[in-house]
Amino acid sequence: MQDSIAALTAEITTADLSNAAHLDAFRIAYLGRKGRLADLFDQLKAVPAEDKRAVGQQLNTLKQQAQARFDEAQQAAEAAADNTPANPDFDYTLPVVPNALGTRHPLSLVREEMLRIFGRIGFAVAEGPEIEDDWHNFTALNFPENHPARDMQDTFFVAPASRTANPDDVPTGAPELPHLLRTHTSTVQVRVMETEPLPIRRVMPGRVFRNEAISARAHMMFHQVEGIFIDEGVSFADLKQTVYYFVQELFGAGINIRFRPSFFPFTEPSAEIDITCLICKGAGCNICKYSGWVEIGGCGMVDPAVLENAGIDAEKYSGYAWGMGIERIAMLKYQIKDLRLFTENDMRFLRQFEAL
């Protein structure tokens, strides 16, 4: 054992540590968990009891010497590297090359602006999962199973599974159907109504999916911002004033607005929200289908059946809901004529928003 310690001491004292490769080899050979010093410590258990203390002290001293030599050589190498120019031929008097900064995506800009506007009148943000169960996406929103109203929101279905990852989220008796990519952020409205105390004043932004052909006006993936307000005595007049406020804050005063009667399974009465096309100023273009008006969203009073499905007393409470596509709002606000530009990652398009 003493001969092994002496030999190892000589090796450690004379080892070449002149470069990084030698330093790494020294660390592995002598200081590593499977190195020569570790082997000697393993052999310590075979040393007679009366000699074990002295031999152990020798090994500890040798380990400290090896570590100190390694640390000293490593510090010297680092100091030499710091004092050596990375590129001796580089002219440090040249001007600095400017960094190319990225820009915010126009959809992110519009989303944040919409949330700020609604936040000023008391709407807090709520978000939910993009993969949903049938209950929250359809049934709780008054889309009965196999009802033709579901055809308006054909979507992408995930492999059949149990009706939800959390069975407590779905009332007893709800049918077991496959999961799907949500078709609207109204799913978050249901989750909020099921779990939060009244009154409720929430806005729900998020990405949604529908099985649609991609064109200048439609895409299979897009973004929505929806809102809901439930309390005692809420009326359609409250809804109209909220929409008027939003449009004027986003697009400016003087924008014409109309409410066109429509149908949605989850609201009654229901209406489409139209404003003057800001791209053609009402003259007619491909975005407004040459009508001069552009639909920016849908709205209505929450159907009593939806309230009851969420456990809310429809005799006591009422509420309104609305939903808008962020892409449609961005197209109007920034005079964009093709919805596909938002997802093509064309830098020439995205750089136009640097000033924003």
Residue pairs with C-beta under 8 A, 6 or more apart in sequence:
1 40
1 43
1 47
1 55
2 55
4 40
4 43
5 40
5 55
5 58
5 59
5 62
8 30
8 36
8 37
8 40
8 62
9 62
9 65
11 30
11 36
12 30
12 62
12 65
12 66
12 69
13 65
13 69
15 22
15 26
15 30
15 69
16 22
17 23
17 26
17 69
17 70
17 73
19 77
20 77
23 70
23 73
23 74
23 77
26 70
26 73
27 70
28 35
29 35
29 36
30 36
30 37
30 66
30 70
31 37
31 63
31 66
31 67
31 70
32 38
37 59
37 62
37 63
37 66
40 59
41 59
44 52
44 55
44 56
44 59
47 55
101 354
103 350
103 351
103 353
103 354
103 356
104 353
104 356
105 342
105 350
105 353
106 330
106 334
106 336
106 342
106 350
106 353
106 356
107 223
107 326
107 327
107 330
107 342
109 330
109 353
109 356
110 326
110 329
110 330
110 333
111 205
111 223
111 225
111 326
113 250
114 203
114 205
114 225
114 246
114 250
114 324
114 326
114 329
115 125
115 203
115 205
115 225
117 245
117 246
117 249
117 250
118 203
118 225
118 227
118 246
119 125
119 203
120 249
121 242
121 245
122 201
123 201
123 202
123 203
123 227
123 229
124 201
124 202
124 203
125 202
125 203
125 204
125 205
126 188
126 191
126 192
126 202
126 203
126 204
127 188
127 204
127 205
127 206
128 136
128 182
128 185
128 187
128 188
128 191
128 204
128 206
129 182
129 187
130 181
130 182
130 206
130 207
130 208
130 209
131 158
131 179
131 180
131 181
131 182
132 179
132 180
132 181
132 182
132 187
133 163
133 164
133 169
133 170
133 177
133 179
133 180
134 145
134 163
134 174
134 175
134 177
134 178
134 179
134 180
135 163
135 164
135 169
135 170
135 171
135 174
135 190
136 169
136 182
136 187
136 190
136 191
137 143
137 155
137 180
137 182
137 183
137 184
137 186
137 187
138 145
138 150
138 153
139 145
139 174
139 175
139 309
140 190
140 306
140 309
140 310
141 186
141 187
141 189
141 190
141 265
141 266
141 306
141 309
142 265
142 266
142 303
142 305
142 306
142 309
143 149
143 150
143 153
143 265
143 266
145 175
145 177
147 265
149 265
153 183
153 184
153 210
154 210
154 211
154 212
155 180
155 181
155 182
155 183
155 209
155 210
155 211
156 180
156 181
156 209
156 211
156 220
157 178
157 179
157 180
157 181
158 178
158 179
158 180
158 181
159 178
159 179
160 177
160 178
161 178
161 179
162 176
163 170
163 174
163 175
163 176
163 177
164 170
169 191
169 194
171 309
181 208
181 209
182 206
182 208
182 209
183 208
183 209
183 210
184 208
184 224
184 226
184 323
185 204
185 205
185 206
185 208
185 224
185 225
185 226
185 323
186 204
186 226
186 266
186 321
186 323
188 202
188 204
188 206
188 226
189 202
189 204
189 226
189 228
189 321
190 306
190 309
190 310
192 200
192 202
192 204
192 228
193 200
193 228
193 230
193 306
193 307
193 310
193 311
193 312
194 310
194 311
196 202
198 230
198 231
198 312
198 317
199 229
199 230
199 231
199 232
200 228
200 229
200 230
200 231
200 319
201 228
201 229
201 230
201 231
202 227
202 228
203 225
203 226
203 227
204 224
204 225
204 226
204 227
204 228
205 223
205 224
205 225
205 326
206 223
206 224
207 221
207 222
207 223
208 221
208 222
208 223
208 224
209 220
209 221
210 220
210 222
211 220
212 218
212 219
212 220
214 220
214 340
215 339
215 340
216 286
216 287
216 337
216 338
216 339
216 340
217 286
217 287
217 339
218 339
219 327
219 339
219 340
219 342
219 343
221 343
222 325
222 326
222 327
222 339
223 325
223 326
223 327
224 323
224 324
224 325
224 326
225 323
225 324
225 326
226 321
226 322
226 323
226 324
227 242
227 321
227 322
227 323
228 302
228 319
228 320
228 321
229 238
229 242
229 319
229 320
229 321
230 302
230 307
230 312
230 317
230 318
230 319
231 317
231 318
231 319
232 316
232 317
232 318
233 318
234 301
234 317
234 318
234 319
234 320
235 301
235 318
236 269
236 301
236 320
238 320
239 299
239 300
239 301
239 320
239 322
240 259
242 320
242 322
243 257
243 259
243 273
243 299
243 322
244 257
247 255
247 257
247 275
247 296
248 255
250 329
250 333
251 275
251 278
251 332
251 333
255 275
255 276
255 278
256 275
256 276
257 273
257 274
257 275
258 273
258 274
258 275
258 293
259 271
259 272
259 273
259 274
259 299
260 271
260 272
260 273
260 274
260 295
261 269
261 270
261 271
261 272
262 270
262 271
262 272
262 298
262 300
263 270
264 270
264 298
264 300
265 303
266 300
266 302
266 303
266 306
266 321
267 298
267 299
267 300
267 301
267 302
267 303
267 320
267 321
268 300
268 301
268 303
268 304
269 300
269 301
270 298
270 299
270 300
271 298
271 299
271 300
272 295
272 297
272 298
273 295
273 296
273 297
273 298
273 299
273 322
273 324
274 293
274 294
274 295
274 296
275 293
275 294
275 296
275 332
276 282
276 292
276 293
276 294
277 284
277 285
277 287
277 288
277 291
277 292
277 293
277 294
277 332
278 294
278 332
278 333
278 335
279 285
279 287
279 288
279 294
279 331
279 332
279 335
279 337
280 287
280 288
280 292
282 292
282 293
283 292
284 290
284 291
284 292
285 337
286 337
287 294
287 331
287 337
288 294
294 328
294 332
295 328
296 324
296 325
296 328
296 329
296 332
297 322
297 323
297 324
297 325
297 328
298 322
298 323
299 320
299 321
299 322
299 323
300 320
300 321
300 322
301 318
301 319
301 320
301 321
302 318
302 319
302 320
302 321
304 314
305 314
307 313
307 314
307 317
307 318
307 319
308 314
327 339
327 342
330 336
330 342
331 337
331 339
334 353
336 342
341 349
